[in-house]
């Protein structure tokens, strides 16, 4: 189910959050004074604004369900109204699913996530489909900053589908946002055992190694990721952070410039530009 990375940036980007490989950006940093402080920012947040399932398994089927999901891609308010009207006519799990996603799309991220988690708890769908809904709930919690609830939802997802590399990557994201870097590392290593070609998992594992103080292993993973995907902006960003940690200012500058050029108008570019500005400002203040 590694469909997201192949079509991110296309017109259907809203449909790509949970059916395939995750794309991750850096947390927007608090005000920082030095490049070393910037280097501690962790790229563990999903870029997608709304978690939708582009491919099966899904929690429901049918024309109403498909129509509601299509609406979500362009008009969350219309999708929410559609889902509410459908629910009043006995829309069941499909209506509940679409409504929860619409709430997230309208900015009520924690409320929507709670609705999705309640649906996954009670659903009669397959374990794999329920796991996907728990995963979507976790994405909603992350969007709203409820990191502990996101992690709990991902544990439920993985209990139902422990060999799904997409879920393992998303579980690592939730763990990383809690500072549980060893847990993130374990999930990412498992994901890579299942699918060794996951550049996104390598970038995140590299970041996890860095946070655990293992810079050589971090760099190994980032170099592997760049071999697989030379235009992976997050990998260039992370490699620049590693180089900065090793006092290679010129190398860090080149990598951050590359990250910014590959992903303009994104949080990755913002962080790369911020790090570049700090680098140009001169020696770090002690």
C-alpha positions as CSV (number, residue, x, y, z in Angstrom):
1,X,0.0,0.0,0.0
2,X,2.9,2.4,-0.6
3,X,0.9,4.8,-2.9
4,X,1.3,8.1,-1.2
5,X,4.9,8.8,-2.0
6,X,4.4,8.2,-5.7
7,X,1.8,10.9,-6.2
8,X,2.3,13.5,-3.4
9,X,2.1,16.9,-5.0
10,X,-0.7,15.9,-7.4
11,X,-4.2,17.2,-7.4
12,X,-5.4,14.4,-5.3
13,X,-3.0,15.0,-2.4
14,X,-5.8,15.1,0.1
15,X,-6.6,11.5,-0.6
16,X,-3.2,10.2,0.2
17,X,-2.7,10.3,3.9
18,X,-3.3,6.8,5.1
19,X,-3.3,4.4,2.2
20,X,0.4,4.3,1.7
21,X,3.9,5.5,2.6
22,X,4.0,8.6,4.8
23,X,5.7,11.8,3.9
24,X,7.0,13.7,6.9
25,X,8.1,17.2,7.7
26,X,9.7,18.9,10.6
27,X,7.8,20.3,13.6
28,X,7.5,24.0,13.4
29,X,10.1,25.1,15.9
30,X,9.8,27.3,18.9
31,X,12.0,30.4,18.7
32,X,15.6,29.3,18.6
33,X,18.9,31.2,18.9
34,X,21.5,28.8,17.5
35,X,21.9,26.3,14.7
36,X,22.5,23.6,17.4
37,X,19.1,24.3,18.8
38,X,17.6,24.1,15.3
39,X,19.3,20.7,14.8
40,X,17.2,19.2,17.6
41,X,13.9,19.7,15.7
42,X,12.5,16.3,14.8
43,X,10.9,15.7,11.4
44,X,8.1,13.6,12.7
45,X,4.8,15.3,11.6
46,X,2.7,14.2,8.7
47,X,2.3,16.8,5.9
48,X,-1.1,15.7,4.7
49,X,-4.0,18.0,5.8
50,X,-6.7,15.3,6.0
51,X,-6.4,11.6,6.5
52,X,-8.4,9.8,3.7
53,X,-8.2,6.2,2.5
54,X,-7.3,6.1,-1.2
55,X,-7.2,2.3,-1.5
56,X,-8.9,-0.6,0.3
57,X,-9.4,-1.9,2.9
58,X,-12.1,0.5,3.9
59,X,-14.6,0.4,6.8
60,X,-17.6,0.6,4.4
61,X,-18.6,0.3,0.8
62,X,-21.3,1.7,-1.5
63,X,-22.2,4.7,-3.6
64,X,-23.0,7.1,-0.7
65,X,-19.6,6.3,0.9
66,X,-17.7,6.9,-2.3
67,X,-19.6,10.2,-2.9
68,X,-18.8,11.4,0.6
69,X,-15.1,10.6,0.3
70,X,-15.0,12.4,-3.1
71,X,-16.6,15.5,-1.5
72,X,-14.0,15.4,1.3
73,X,-11.2,16.0,-1.2
74,X,-12.5,19.4,-2.1
75,X,-15.2,20.5,0.4
76,X,-15.1,19.2,3.9
77,X,-18.2,21.2,5.0
78,X,-20.3,19.8,2.1
79,X,-19.0,16.3,3.0
80,X,-20.0,16.8,6.7
81,X,-23.5,17.9,5.7
82,X,-23.8,14.9,3.3
83,X,-22.6,12.5,6.1
84,X,-25.0,14.0,8.6
85,X,-28.0,13.6,6.3
86,X,-26.9,10.1,5.4
87,X,-26.5,9.2,9.0
88,X,-30.0,10.4,9.7
89,X,-31.2,7.8,7.1
90,X,-29.2,5.0,8.7
91,X,-25.9,5.5,7.0
92,X,-24.1,3.4,9.6
93,X,-20.3,3.0,9.7
94,X,-19.8,4.7,6.3
95,X,-21.6,7.9,7.4
96,X,-19.8,7.9,10.8
97,X,-16.4,7.5,9.1
98,X,-17.0,10.3,6.6
99,X,-18.3,12.6,9.3
100,X,-15.3,12.0,11.5
101,X,-13.0,12.8,8.6
102,X,-15.0,15.9,7.8
103,X,-14.6,17.2,11.3
104,X,-10.9,16.9,11.0
105,X,-11.0,18.7,7.7
106,X,-12.9,21.5,9.2
107,X,-10.4,22.0,12.0
108,X,-12.1,20.1,14.8
109,X,-9.2,17.6,14.8
110,X,-9.5,16.1,18.2
111,X,-13.3,15.8,18.0
112,X,-13.0,14.1,14.6
113,X,-10.3,11.8,15.9
114,X,-12.5,10.8,18.9
115,X,-15.3,10.0,16.5
116,X,-12.9,7.8,14.4
117,X,-11.6,6.1,17.4
118,X,-15.1,5.4,18.7
119,X,-16.0,3.9,15.2
120,X,-12.9,1.7,15.2
121,X,-13.7,0.5,18.7
122,X,-17.2,-0.6,17.8
123,X,-16.9,-1.5,14.1
124,X,-17.8,-4.9,12.8
125,X,-15.3,-4.4,9.9
126,X,-12.1,-6.4,9.3
127,X,-9.2,-6.0,11.6
128,X,-7.2,-4.4,8.8
129,X,-9.9,-1.9,8.1
130,X,-10.3,-1.0,11.8
131,X,-6.6,-0.6,12.1
132,X,-6.7,1.9,9.2
133,X,-9.4,3.9,11.1
134,X,-7.3,3.9,14.3
135,X,-4.4,5.2,12.2
136,X,-6.6,8.0,10.9
137,X,-7.7,8.8,14.4
138,X,-4.0,9.1,15.3
139,X,-3.4,11.5,12.5
140,X,-6.2,13.6,13.7
141,X,-4.8,13.7,17.2
142,X,-1.4,14.6,15.9
143,X,-2.8,17.5,13.9
144,X,-4.4,18.8,17.1
145,X,-1.3,18.3,19.2
146,X,-2.8,15.5,21.3
147,X,0.4,13.4,20.9
148,X,-0.3,11.0,23.8
149,X,-3.7,10.1,22.3
150,X,-2.2,9.7,18.9
151,X,0.3,7.2,20.3
152,X,-2.4,5.3,22.1
153,X,-4.5,5.1,18.9
154,X,-1.4,3.8,17.0
155,X,-0.9,1.1,19.6
156,X,-4.4,-0.1,18.9
157,X,-3.9,0.0,15.2
158,X,-0.7,-2.1,15.4
159,X,-2.4,-4.6,17.7
160,X,-4.8,-5.3,14.9
161,X,-2.3,-5.2,12.0
162,X,1.3,-5.5,13.4
163,X,3.0,-6.4,10.0
164,X,1.7,-3.4,8.1
165,X,4.7,-1.2,7.2
166,X,2.6,1.9,6.8
167,X,1.2,1.5,10.3
168,X,4.7,0.9,11.7
169,X,5.9,4.1,10.1
170,X,2.9,6.0,11.5
171,X,3.5,4.4,14.9
172,X,7.1,5.6,14.8
173,X,5.9,9.1,14.1
174,X,3.6,9.1,17.2
175,X,6.4,7.6,19.3
176,X,8.9,10.2,18.0
177,X,6.6,13.0,18.9
178,X,6.6,11.8,22.5
179,X,10.4,11.5,22.5
180,X,10.2,7.7,22.5
181,X,13.0,7.4,20.0
182,X,13.9,3.8,20.8
183,X,10.3,2.8,20.3
184,X,10.3,4.7,17.0
185,X,13.5,3.0,16.0
186,X,12.1,-0.4,16.7
187,X,9.0,0.2,14.6
188,X,11.0,1.7,11.7
189,X,13.4,-1.2,11.8
190,X,10.5,-3.6,11.6
191,X,9.0,-1.7,8.7
192,X,12.3,-1.8,6.8
193,X,12.5,-5.6,7.4
194,X,9.2,-5.9,5.7
195,X,9.8,-3.3,3.0
196,X,13.5,-2.4,2.7
197,X,12.8,0.2,-0.1
198,X,11.0,2.7,2.3
199,X,13.1,5.8,2.0
200,X,10.7,7.6,4.3
201,X,11.3,5.0,7.0
202,X,15.1,5.4,6.6
203,X,14.9,9.1,7.0
204,X,12.9,8.8,10.2
205,X,15.1,6.1,11.5
206,X,18.1,8.3,10.8
207,X,16.5,11.0,12.8
208,X,15.8,8.5,15.6
209,X,19.5,7.4,15.6
210,X,20.6,11.1,15.8
211,X,18.4,11.7,18.8
212,X,19.9,8.7,20.4
213,X,23.4,10.1,19.8
214,X,24.4,7.5,17.1
215,X,25.4,9.9,14.4
216,X,27.3,7.3,12.3
217,X,24.2,5.1,12.1
218,X,22.0,8.1,11.4
219,X,24.2,9.1,8.5
220,X,24.2,5.6,7.1
221,X,20.4,5.6,7.0
222,X,20.2,9.0,5.4
223,X,22.7,8.1,2.7
224,X,20.7,5.0,1.9
225,X,17.6,7.0,1.7
226,X,19.2,9.5,-0.7
227,X,20.5,6.6,-2.9
228,X,16.9,5.4,-3.2
229,X,15.3,8.8,-3.5
230,X,17.8,11.6,-4.4
231,X,15.0,14.2,-4.4
232,X,13.8,13.4,-0.8
233,X,13.9,16.9,0.8
234,X,13.5,15.6,4.3
235,X,16.6,13.4,3.8
236,X,18.6,16.5,2.7
237,X,17.3,18.4,5.7
238,X,18.3,15.6,8.1
239,X,21.7,15.2,6.5
240,X,22.4,18.9,6.9
241,X,21.5,18.6,10.6
242,X,23.9,15.7,11.0
243,X,26.7,17.6,9.2
244,X,26.0,20.6,11.4
245,X,26.3,18.4,14.5
246,X,29.7,17.3,13.1
247,X,30.8,21.0,12.6
248,X,30.7,20.7,8.8
249,X,29.1,24.1,8.3
250,X,29.8,24.1,4.5
251,X,28.3,20.7,4.1
252,X,25.2,21.6,6.2
253,X,24.7,24.7,4.1
254,X,24.7,22.8,0.9
255,X,22.3,20.2,2.1
256,X,19.9,22.7,3.6
257,X,20.0,24.7,0.3
258,X,19.2,21.5,-1.5
259,X,16.3,20.7,0.9
260,X,14.8,24.2,0.4
261,X,15.0,24.0,-3.4
262,X,13.4,20.6,-3.6
263,X,10.4,21.4,-1.4
264,X,9.6,25.2,-1.8
265,X,6.8,26.6,0.3
266,X,6.8,23.8,2.8
267,X,7.7,23.4,6.4
268,X,10.8,21.5,5.3
269,X,11.9,24.5,3.3
270,X,11.0,26.9,6.2
271,X,13.2,24.9,8.6
272,X,16.1,24.6,6.1
273,X,15.9,28.4,5.5
274,X,15.8,29.1,9.2
275,X,18.9,26.9,9.8
276,X,20.7,28.6,6.9
277,X,20.0,32.0,8.4
278,X,21.3,30.9,11.8
279,X,24.4,29.5,10.1
280,X,25.1,32.8,8.4
281,X,24.6,34.7,11.6
282,X,27.9,33.5,12.9
283,X,29.3,31.4,15.8
284,X,26.8,30.0,18.2
285,X,26.3,31.8,21.4
286,X,27.4,29.8,24.4
